[in-house]
Structure formats: structure tokens, C-alpha cells
Amino acid sequence: MCVLYADLARRVAAAPAPRVQAGDCVSALGVVAGLQHRGLDVEVVWLDAHGDFNTWETTPSGFIGGMPLAMMAGLGEQTMVQALGLRTVQPGRIFLVGARDLDPGECDNLAAAGVTTLTLEDATERIPPAGYLYVHLDLDLVDPTEMPAVDYPARGGPSVDRVCALLDRLFGSRHVAAFSVVGWNPALPGADRARQAAMRLVRDLLLL
């Protein structure tokens, strides 16, 4: 797995404005490493129903896919981070947007680290900052009634239109250095509807 993310980092480092369609959130480590290899110190906008801020000490499941944002911030598992040559992103440069399904220990980690957690409405006012942005979108951010066929659905959440509005604002700032999206599961019921919703979200940002 680390070899795949190292290749992703190399590709991102060589691309002027990378767009990544990925299978999981851990791939974001490769994207940020690639941006850093290009000399960019990005602020991270993490759009996700989940915090992805667990460590081995706090995770109830042992699922590494629930840890990448914490790993990026220098917490928990660091083997892959070190292998990719990724420098720690200071928690004050991380914006977690729309998270609504957080584990208790994960909440403690976020508070202790000082990560900025925002609703979509708050994000519209607080972002973008002055520097480069890396925007990561997990499609389970969207209300599952509009975005079915995701592996870890969370009840509630914003509509496709509200997420589109935030993405428009972020990209309209011209600060976005890279964008990645984690998609739906085509093996689950409602996959066709999820694909259509995803196409509305990313439009010409990715070829879906």
C-alpha cells in the first residue's frame, strides 16, 4: 500500500494542479507528501462525515482508514508518514468540515490537538485563508438520502447543493493547490444514483 501512495506522491509532485479520484482517505497522505515535495505548505480542508482523527489508542475498530488526518497531524501511526517523507501538518492548519460521526476518543484528540472543526456554513465564512489549500472530499459527507452506496454512511448531513456551493467558493478563491475525492461503492445499492450525485459535485474537476 505504501508503494502505491509513494507513486501517488511522485505524480502529485509533478502535476501543476493535481486532481485525485481515490479509493480511500489514507491516499490523502500521498497527496500532501507530493505537494510538500513541490515546496508547497498547504492548509488542509477535510470535508467528511467522519473525523479520521483516531489513533491506535482511541480507535474502537482498528481501522486505519479512520486515522489519516491524525497521522497527517503527527499523531498515532507514523510509519507510512515517514516512508512518504511527509512533514507534519500543524493542527492549526487543518479545517475539519461537516464531521458528524465522531468516536469519543477522536473528539478528545481533535480538541487536544487544536484542529478547527467547522460546519459548512462556518466554513463559508472562515475559508479560504491566504495560503495554498488542499481540499479532500469524502462523499459520505453528503446526506445518504442523496448519496447512497457509501461504505460508512452517517445519518443527516448537507445536501449536494450545499456542498457544491462550498466547493465553488473554495475553487473560486484560486488558492486550491490540489483536490481529491473518495467515491462511492459501486457494489452497494443505489450506486447509479450516487454516481450522478458525485458528478454534480465535482462536475469538471474530475473525470468520473
C-alpha positions in Angstrom: 0.0 0.0 0.0 2.8 2.4 0.9 4.3 1.8 -2.5 1.1 3.0 -4.2 0.9 6.1 -2.1 4.6 6.8 -2.8 3.8 6.6 -6.5 0.9 8.9 -5.9 3.1 11.4 -4.1 5.5 11.4 -7.1 2.7 12.0 -9.6 1.2 14.8 -7.4 4.7 16.4 -7.1 4.9 16.5 -10.9 1.4 17.8 -11.6 0.7 21.6 -11.7 -2.9 21.2 -10.3 -3.5 17.6 -9.3 -7.0 16.1 -9.1 -7.2 12.7 -7.5 -10.0 10.2 -7.5 -9.1 7.7 -4.8 -10.4 4.6 -3.1 -9.8 5.6 0.5 -8.9 8.6 2.7 -5.4 7.3 3.5 -4.4 8.3 0.0 -4.5 11.9 1.2 -1.1 11.3 2.8 0.4 10.7 -0.6 -1.2 13.9 -2.0 0.1 16.1 0.8 3.5 14.5 0.6 3.6 15.2 -3.1 2.6 18.8 -2.6 5.3 19.3 0.1 7.8 17.8 -2.3 6.9 20.6 -4.7 7.6 23.1 -1.9 4.0 23.9 -1.0 3.0 24.1 2.6 -0.8 23.7 2.3 -3.6 24.2 4.7 -5.9 21.2 4.6 -9.7 21.4 4.2 -11.1 18.0 5.1 -14.8 17.5 4.1 -16.0 14.3 5.7 -18.8 12.9 7.8 -16.1 11.4 10.0 -13.1 12.9 11.7 -10.5 10.4 10.6 -8.6 11.5 13.7 -8.3 8.3 15.7 -5.0 6.8 16.9 -4.3 3.2 17.9 -5.1 4.2 21.4 -8.6 5.6 20.6 -9.8 3.6 17.7 -12.7 1.3 18.5 -12.3 -0.7 15.3 -8.6 -0.7 14.5 -9.4 0.6 11.0 -6.5 2.7 9.6 -8.9 4.5 7.3 -10.2 6.3 10.4 -6.7 7.7 11.2 -5.2 9.5 8.2 -6.0 13.1 9.3 -4.4 12.4 12.7 -1.4 10.8 11.0 -1.0 13.9 8.9 -1.1 16.0 12.0 1.7 13.9 13.6 -0.4 11.7 15.9 -0.6 8.0 16.1 0.7 5.7 13.4 3.7 7.4 11.6 5.3 4.5 9.7 3.7 5.4 6.4 4.1 9.1 7.0 7.8 8.7 7.5 8.1 6.4 4.4 6.4 9.1 2.3 8.7 11.9 3.6 5.6 13.8 4.7 6.2 16.6 7.1 3.7 17.1 9.9 0.8 19.5 9.0 0.3 21.7 12.1 -3.2 21.1 13.5 -3.9 24.8 13.3 -3.6 24.5 9.5 -6.3 21.8 9.4 -10.0 22.5 8.9 -12.4 19.6 9.5 -15.7 20.5 7.9 -19.0 18.8 8.3 -18.0 15.9 10.6 -20.9 14.5 12.5 -20.0 10.9 13.3 -17.0 11.0 15.7 -15.8 8.5 18.2 -15.3 9.7 21.8 -11.6 9.4 21.8 -11.4 11.0 18.4 -13.2 14.1 19.8 -10.7 14.2 22.6 -7.8 14.0 20.1 -9.3 16.8 18.0 -9.8 19.1 21.0 -6.3 18.4 22.4 -4.6 19.0 19.0 -6.5 22.2 18.3 -7.9 21.3 14.9 -10.5 23.7 13.7 -13.9 22.0 13.3 -16.5 23.8 11.2 -20.0 23.4 9.8 -20.4 24.1 6.1 -21.9 27.4 7.0 -18.9 28.4 9.2 -16.5 27.2 6.5 -18.0 29.6 4.0 -17.0 32.4 6.3 -13.7 31.1 7.7 -12.2 29.6 4.5 -10.2 30.3 2.4 -7.2 31.6 4.2 -4.4 33.4 2.5 -2.2 30.3 1.6 -2.5 27.2 -0.6 -5.3 24.8 0.1 -5.6 21.0 -0.2 -9.3 20.1 -0.4 -10.2 16.5 0.4 -13.8 15.4 -0.1 -15.2 12.1 1.2 -18.6 11.7 -0.4 -20.1 10.3 2.8 -20.2 14.0 3.9 -23.4 14.3 1.9 -26.8 13.2 3.3 -27.1 9.5 2.4 -30.6 10.1 1.1 -28.9 11.9 -1.8 -25.6 10.0 -1.7 -26.3 6.3 -1.1 -23.8 3.5 -1.7 -21.0 4.7 0.5 -19.2 2.3 2.8 -19.7 4.3 6.0 -22.9 6.3 5.8 -23.7 8.8 8.6 -27.3 9.9 9.2 -28.1 13.5 8.2 -25.6 15.8 6.5 -25.7 18.5 3.9 -27.3 18.3 0.5 -25.4 18.0 -2.7 -26.3 21.7 -3.5 -24.8 22.9 -0.2 -21.6 21.1 -0.8 -21.4 22.3 -4.3 -21.7 25.9 -3.1 -18.8 25.4 -0.7 -16.6 23.8 -3.4 -17.5 26.7 -5.7 -16.3 29.2 -3.1 -13.1 27.3 -2.4 -12.1 26.9 -6.0 -13.2 30.4 -6.8 -10.6 31.6 -4.4 -7.9 30.3 -6.7 -6.0 29.0 -3.6 -6.7 25.3 -4.2 -3.4 23.5 -5.0 -4.9 20.0 -5.1 -8.3 18.3 -4.8 -9.1 14.7 -4.0 -12.4 12.8 -3.7 -13.2 9.4 -2.2 -16.1 7.9 -4.1 -19.0 5.6 -3.6 -19.0 1.8 -3.6 -20.4 0.5 -7.0 -21.2 -2.8 -5.4 -23.8 -1.3 -3.0 -27.5 -0.5 -3.7 -28.0 3.0 -5.1 -24.6 3.1 -6.8 -26.0 4.7 -10.0 -27.8 7.4 -8.1 -24.6 8.0 -6.1 -22.6 8.4 -9.3 -25.0 11.0 -10.6 -24.8 12.9 -7.3 -21.0 12.7 -7.4 -20.9 14.1 -11.0 -23.0 17.1 -9.8 -20.5 17.7 -7.0 -17.2 17.5 -8.9 -18.5 18.5 -12.4 -15.4 19.2 -14.5 -12.9 18.8 -11.6 -12.6 15.1 -12.2 -13.4 12.7 -15.0 -16.0 10.3 -13.5 
